[in-house]
Amino acid sequence: MDTALTDPLVGKLLDGRYRVESRIARGGMATVYLALDVRLDRTVAVKVMHRSLVEDPSFVRRFIGEAKSVASLSHPNVVQVFDQGTDGDNVYLSMEYVPGRTLRDVLRTRGRLPAREALELMIPVLAALGSAHQAGLIHRDVKPENVLLADDGRVKVVDFGLARAIEATSQTRTGVMIGTIGYMSPEQVTSGATDARTDVYAAGIMLFELLTGRQPYEGETPMSVAYRHVHDTVPVPSALLPGSPPSLDTLVAHATARDPAHRPADATALLVAAVEAHRTLPRESGPVPSAPAASPRGPVPGAQSNHTLIQPRGDVPTAGPLTGPAAGAGPVTHRARGRGFSPSWFVAGLAVVMVIAVGVTGWLFSQNTSVTVPLLVGKNIAVAETEARRLGFIVEIGKQEHDEKMPKGSVLRTEPAAGTETDGKSRLLLIASAGPKRVAVPNVVGLSEAEARTRIAAAGLIVDRVRKLASETVPRGQVMRTSPAVGNPVREGSKIDLMMSAGLVTPDLKGMLRDQADAFLRGAGFVPEFVEQTDSAQPCTVIAQDPQPNAEIDRGATIRLTLSQCSNGEWHWPWEINGENAGGNFVVVPNVMFKDVKAARDELRASGMKVHVRKGLGRGRVLAQRPPGGQQVPPGTEVTLWH
């Protein structure tokens, strides 16, 4: 696949200095590119962190700080960092480059290694870790993926400081947990505590894997593996591989003790034990590769890929007394416990290492096959898993994530993304959609407005309009209901309307006859007071009230009503003359008291009346009417109803 067509950084000049030539590899945290430093005219590897991490300011701050610390280190078994910087949304490291393979690649290809060869790989790793520990730096993520084997046989440790930077993020990355849990110490699992002994534990697990071809614990979930790290004792290699040297059983058991106090104090202490164990192995197994002496300065982050990010170094220090393995590209030379070293053995061993390194490296590269991650987004998760396994991927199913557009159960994304070139048997993380995220409207009925706002905000929703409604049952100031209703699923961030109780409000009684107004108010729990004021064509009718209509009021309060003057004599409607109907063209007003308002209105209209409905207590039934039922009125007379 032409990465220039799929990767926007290929062909670009990063930060005005690094011309990106091609993509080397893509991992869970970063993408690594081959680039040319146009200022110094040298080939480098540029590691660009993924956008999801860069969006977290805490990660960027920690990443830059760790990069500065690691860049000051210099050790032959650590990838050298040249530069760190940002270019727009790209946060990157520039480091030395050499084609090669990771220790994980070797394990996938060869399986377990002979005891002597396993130690010869571990000794330079421990030398790199030891130098970092002396400088006060902890790797925190020691595993085969972070050990690189250069084409010239040298061993490099990468990604110092990256795990610490990732700790500052708020993201949960299932792929990272699954990839590293097999090497986590018990204290790292239970409390997140890390020190030099954490790296020692991981190195012991890695040595176990080199000797046996597998990790000590396997489980269906990361949690089950983590549980065994905390509660089980790591088995010795001979438990799986009878005949394994006892010295290596002791080395693994010491490094992987559950109690940190029972492990070597740091990688340098474990290094000394590893060199001594190597000395006791049969020499025909082959010489140990370069293992530089622990320096007061430590390791430098690199990239995790199927190609090492290392540039060859030609310096090969001379042999000297053993305080740790001697630095250089040749075999370890040492004088321990009064022993000297043989120059002829050194030369012969160096020749053997070089021949084996060239032959093995060429054979490993000849076995390399690449697979392109297929486009699985949008497919059913089960179908996608089957397809990926058929192509040879080791499939992991991550935690579902909500998405407004992708249907539930369909693949939302893959890590690595579609189109990425990987080696066969690579891990592929599938993330399925959990469908649109919905939040249930919380139950705030009976709460005050302030309490309701707090609870709704805690659910990720927003209070929009607040309306007050009269209520005889809900105390004033409490929530009566919400819109949408309580319990309804809505999108996160949706707006919710509150209907608050105004308690009792004074009804509008203007125009109501005195007797009906008296019964109306007493039935609602108020105390009426009447005052006659003026003559009117409609005597004993309410013409004013205090408090005014729709005022909030408590039950039992007094409402003062002003009436038109009531006549002591017989009073007639304007259309009545001497108690007789004028012209006789009248209809009788139906009595609709206590009927449903709608039914009452329909009945009055059917009788030829006009109807005007006025809200009183809002109970939905007629509580007063004027003119009253049974009264003879001309057709088309307006009848007022209160409910």
N, C-alpha and C positions, 0 to 999 in steps of 0.2 A: 504494500500500500504506500502511496506517495504521501508522506506526512505533511508535505508542503500544501497539499490540497485540503487537509483536514485539521491542521493545527495553525492558528493565526500567528503564532510567534515565529514559526519557521520562516527564515528569510528577513526577519526584522532586525534592527539594531537596538538592542536593549540598553537603556540608560545611556545611549550615545557612545557605548564602549564595546558591547559584546554582540557580534553578529551571529545570530542563531543559525546554525547550519542544518541540524536535523534533530529529531527527537530520539533519545536513547531509550527511555522507559517512562512509564507512568505508574505511580504507586498510590497508596491510599491518602498520602499527605501532600505529595508534590509530583511534578513532572520534571524529568531531567533531560537536558539538551546538550548536544555537542555544539560548542561555540568557539569563535575566534576572538581573542582579546586584541582589538585593533590597535590599542595603544602600545602593548608590549609584543605584539605579533607572536602570540603563543596560543595553542589550543587548550581550552579549559572545558570543564563541565559546569553547567549552570543549572542550579536546582531552583525551580520556581514553585512557590507554595500554592496550593489550590485556593481558589477564590473564596470558598466557604470558610476557610481559616482566616484569610486576610481580612474578611469582614468583621472579625472579632478584634477590637482594639487591644484587649488584654493579651491576646496571642501575639500580636505584632510587637507590643512593647517587650514581652518576655523573649520573643524570638530574636529581636535585635540585641538585647542584653546578653543572651546566651551566645550569639554569634560573635560578639566582641570578645567574650571570655575565651571561647574556643579558638578564635583566630590567633590568639597570642601563644598558643601551644605549638610545639614542634616535636614530632616523634615519628620515626620511620614506619611504625605500624599504625599510624593514624592518618586519615586523609587530611591534607593540608587545605585550610580555607584561605583564599586569597583576598576576597572582597565580599561585602554585603551591601545591599542597597534596595531602593524601591524605584519603580518606574510606572507611574500611574497606579493601577490596581495590582501590579506585579511586585511581589516581595521575593527577593532571590538571594542565593549564595553563589559565589564563584569559587571553584575549587579545582585541584589538580585532577587530571584525567588520564586513565589507561584502560584499554579494553580488557575485560576479564569476566569472571563469573562470581556469583555469591556462593557461600558455603551451602546454602539451601539448594542451589542448582546441583551441586556435587552430590548431596544426599539423595536428591530425587533420581539422579542418574545411576549412582553406584550403590545406594543403600548404606549399610554399616561399613566402617573403615577398620583396618587392622589397628591393634592397640597402639603400636609405635607411631603409625601415621596420624592417628587421632590426637596423640599428645603433641606431635610435631606441628599440628595446626593450632592446638590450644595454647601452646607456649607463647607465640607472638601475640595472640589475643590477650593473654593475661599480662604480658609486658605493656601493651597499650593501655589496658585498664589500670594497671598499677601506676603508670605515670600520671594518669588522670586523677587517681585517688590521692596521690601525693600532692597534687595541685589543688585538691579540695573539690574536684568535679566528680559527679556521679553520672553514669550513662543512663540507667533506669530502663533500658530496653535492649538488653543483650540477648541476641538470638541469631541463628544462622543467616537470616536475611540481612543482617547488619555486619556480616564478616565477608570481606571481599578478597578474592584470590587473583592477584595480577598474573599476567601471562608469563612473567619472569619468575613466578613461584613465590613472590612475597605476599604477606598477609596484611590486610588493612582493616581497621575497625571504623565504621561510619556512624553518622547520626548522633554523635554526642550532643547533648543539649536540646535535641528536638522534643524528646518526651517531656522534659521539664516545661518547655514552651507550650506544649499541647495541654498540660495540666491547667494552664491559665484560662483555657477556653471554657465556654458554657455548653459546648456541643457534646452530644453523646454519639460516638461513632462505633457502631456495632462491629464493623469490620476490623477496627484496631483491637478491640477487646478480644475477639476471636483469634486474631493473629498473634497476640502476645501473652495471653493468659497462661499458656503452657510453660512460661518461664518466670512467672511472677512468684516472688517469695511469699510465705505465709503472712508476714507483717504488711507487705504491699497490698495483699488482698483484703485483709481485715481493717487496716487503718490508713493505708496509703503512705505509710512511713517508708522512707528510703534512705540508705546510707551505703557505704562501700560494701557492706556485707550483703546488700540486696543484689549488687552486681555479681558477687561471689556465688550466691545461690543460683542465679541464672547461668553463670558459666559452668557450674556443676551439672545443671540440667542439660546444657549443650554438650558437655563431654559424655554424659550418659547416652544422648542421642547419637553422637558420632560412633560410640562403641557398639550400640545395639541396633541402630537404624530406626529407632522410634522414640517418642517421648515417653516418660514414665507413666503419665496419666492420660487416659482417653475418655471422652464422654460425649453424650449427644448435645450437651449445651455447655457454654463457657462456665456457667454457674456450677455445674457438676464437677468440672475440672478444678475450678477454684476451691471447691469444698475439699477435694482430695489433697490439694497443696497444703491446706490449713490443718487437716486432721490425720493425714497419712504420712508415713515415713517413706521417702523415695527408696525404691529397691536398689540393691547393688547390681552392677552390670552382670555379674555371674549368675544372678537369679534368672536372667533371660538367656544368657550366653555362657553355659557351663564351660569352664576352662579359662575364663577371663582372668588375667593376672590379679592376685590379691591386692597388690599395691594400688591398682586402679579402683578396686572396690573401696579401699580405704579413702582414696582421694575423692571419689564421688560422695561417699557417706559424709566425710568431713565438710565438704563444700555445701551440701544440701541439708544440713541439720536444720530441723524446724526452728530451734531456738537460735537466734542470731548470735548469742554469746558463745555458742559452741562451734561456730564457723571460723575460718581464718579471718583475721582482722581486716584485711583488704586483699586486693588481687595480687599484690607483691608477695604476700605471705603464701598465697595459694600457688603462685608462680614457683617459689622455691621448692615447694612440695612436688609440683609437677615435674620440675627438672630432675629432682632426685628419683622420682618414679621412672622417668625416662631412662635414667642411668642404669636402672636395674633390669631393663628389658633387653632381650637378645639383640646384639648389634646388627645381625643380618637383616633385621626389619627395615634398616635404612636410617640415614642420619636425620637429625632434627633440622627444620628450616630455620631461617633467620628469626631471631627473637631479640630485639633491641633491648638494651638495659633500660630499666625504669628511669625516666627523666623526671625532674621536678616540674616539668610542664606536661600537659596532657593532650587529649585527643581532640579531633576536629570533626564536626558533622559532615556527613557525606550524603549520598543518595542511595536508595534501596532499589535495586533493579537487577536485570539479568546481565548487566555489564558493569564492571567496576568503574568507579569514577576516580582513577588514580593515574598519575603520570609516573613513569619509571624514574627511579632515583639511582644514580650510579655509585653512591657512596657505600662502601663496605668496610666498616670499622675493623680494626685488628682485634684479635682475641685478647681477653684479659681475664683477671680474676673474677670469679663468679659471685656477684651479689644479686644477679638476675641474669637472664639470657643475654648474650652479647648481641649488639646491634649489627645488622648487616644482612646481605642477601644470601650469605652462605650458611653452613650448618652452625649450630651452637657449639662454641668452643669454650671450655671452662676448666678451671682448676678448683676442685671442691674436695674438702677433707684431705688436703695434702696431695691430690692427684695432679699431674701435669697433663699436657696434651701433645699428641703426636702430629707434626706437620704433615707427614705422609697420609695419615688418616684424614686430616682436614681436607687436603687436596682431592683425595679419592672421593670423600663424601660430597664435596662440592660438585664434582663432575657427575656423580650419580644423581644428585638433586636436580641439576640443570637438565640432564637427559630425560629424567622422569617427568619434570615439569613441562618440558616442551611436548613430549609424547602424549602425556595425559591431557594437557590443555587442547592440543589439536584433536585428540579423540573426542573430548567432551564437546567441542564446538561442532565436530562433524555430526554428533548425535542430535544437535539442536534443531528442533522443529518449531515453527511459529504458528500460532492460531490467532485469527482475528475475532474479536468479540462481536457476536452477531447483534442485529437490531432486535431487541426483545421488548422494548417499551410498547405498552398497549396490549400485549398478549396476556392471556390468563396465566397466573403465576405457576400453576402446575404444568401447563404446556411449555412455558419458557424454561422451567427447570429441566424438563425432559430433553428439550432441544439442546440446552447447554451441556448437560451431562453426556449426550451423544457426541458432542464435539470434543469431549475430553476434559472439560472444566470441572474443578471441585466446587460445587455449588453450595453457597450459604444463603439462607433466607434471613434477611434483616427484619427489623421491627417495621410494621406498617406505618405509613405517614398519610395524614389527611391531605386531600387535594380536591378542589372544587370541580375540576374538569374530568379527571381520570376516574373511570368507574371502579368501584370497590373490587379488589381481587385481581386487578390488572397490574402489570409491571409499570411502576412509576419511573424508575431509573435503575441503572446498573453501575457497579463500581468494579473494574474500570468501565468507562463508557463505551458504547458501540463504536466499532471501527478501530479500537486500540489493539495493537499487535502485542501478543503475549506468548510466552513459551507454553508448550503443552503442559497439561496438568496444573495450570494456574488456578488460583482461587477466583471465583466470580460471585460477587455479592448482589443479590436481587432484592430490591425494595419494592414492595407492593403498595398499592393505594388502599387506604382505609375509607375511601369515599369522602364526600364533603363533611367537614366538621360542623356539628350542630350542638348547640347549647340549649338546655331546657330552661325556660323562663322560671326563675326561682319563685318560691311562694313567699310573697311579701304582704299578703292580706292581713290586716290587723296591725301592721307596723306604722310608725310615723313616717313622714316623708323623708326625713334624714336617714332613718334606719333602712328604709326601702332603697334609697339611692346607694347606700354603702353595699348592701347585699347584691344589688343588680350590677354594680361596678365590679364586685368580686367575681361575678360569673362571666365577666368579659362583655357585658352589655352596657347600653347607654340609655339613660332616662331622657325622654324627649318632652312631650307635652304633659302638663299636670292640670287636670280639671277637677272642679269641686261639684259634687252632687249632693242633693238633700237625701237624708236617710233617717228613718225612725229607729233603725236597729243598730247601725254602726256608729260608734262614738265619733264626735267631731275630731278631725285631724288624723284619722286612721285610713289606711288604704282599703278601698272597697273591692277593687279588682284591677287587673292590668289588661292592656291590649298590645300584643297578643296575650291570650289567657295564660294563667299559671300552668306550667308543665309542657307547653307547646315547644317543640324543637325549632330553634331559629339559628341563623348564621351568627357566628361570633362577631361582636361589634354592632349587632342590630339595635335599632331604637325601640324603646318600650314606653308606652303611655301609661300614666298612673291616673286612676280615678279615685280621688280622695273624698271622704265623707265631710260634708259641711254640717252634719248633724241636722237638727230641725231648722227650717227657715219659715219665716212668716208667709202665709199664703196671701194672695191678692183677693181681698174680700169686697172691693168696691163694686157697688151695684147689687150686692146680695141683700135679700130681705132680712130684717132683724132676727126673726125666729130661726131662720135657717143658719144665719151667721152664729147665733148663740149655740145651736146644736153642733154646728161644724167645729167651732173652736173647743168646746168642752170635750167632744169626741176625740180630739187630737191632743188633749192634755194641757190646753191653755186655759187661762182665766179671762173671760171677756168682760170689758167695762163699756157701757154705752152712754153716750151723751147726745141729746137731741139739740139740734142747732137751728136749722132753717126749715121753712116750708119748701115743699117740692111737689112737682107733679106726681112723684112716686114717693109717698110718705113711708116712713120706717125702713128706709133703704140706706145702706152704708155709703157715705160719700167721702170719708177719709179714715185713715188708720195710722196708728203709731205702736210699734215700729213699722216702717215702710215695707212693702212686699219684698220678699227674697232676702231679708236680713237674717243672719244667723242668730238663733235664739235657743234657749234651753227650755226643756219641758217644764211646765208649771208656771212659765212667765205670764205676765198680764199683758193683754193686747187691748188698747183703747180704740174704740170704734165711734166715729161721729156719724149720727143718723140724721136724715131729714126728719122734720117734725112729724110725729105720729098723730093722726086724727082720732078724736074720741068717737066721732060719728062714723057712719058707714061710708066707706071710701069706695069709689068706683074707678075702674080703668077709664082712660080717656074716651074709649070708644063706646062706653056704656052711658045711657041717658035714662035717668030715673029707674035704674035697675033693669031696664029693658035693653035688649040688643037693638042697636041702630041699624035698621035695614034688614036685620035677620041673616045677613050673609057672613056667618062666623063658623069657626071650627073649634072643637075642644082640644086644648093642649094635652097630649098624653103625659101621664105621670111616669117619668123615667128615673126616679130616685133609686139610687143604689144599683142601677143597672150598669153593665159594662159600657164605657164611654162610646165605643164604636157602635155597639148595638143601639144605644140611646140616640145617637146622632142619626143613624139610618131610620129609626122609627119616627123621629120628629120630621125628617125630610119627607118621608112617605106621607106624612099628614099635611104637608104643604108648608111646613115651618122652615125658616132659616135658622141655622144653628151656629152659635159662637161658643167655643170651648175655651175655658180659662183654667189654668193650673192652680190647684189649691195645695193639697198635700201630696199630689202626685200618686195616688193609690190606684188609679185606673178605673175607678167606679164613681158614678155620679153621687156627690155629697150635697149638692144644692142646685136648684134650678129656678129661673125667673123668666117668664111668669110661671107660677106653680102649676102642677098637673090639675086638670079639671077646669081650668079657666077657659072661658070662651074668648077667642081673639080672632081678628080678621086673618084671612089666609095671607101667608108671607110674613107674618110677624116673626121677629128674631127672638129666639129662645137662647138664654145664656146658661151654660152648664159649668159647674165647678167639680173638679175631681181631686 
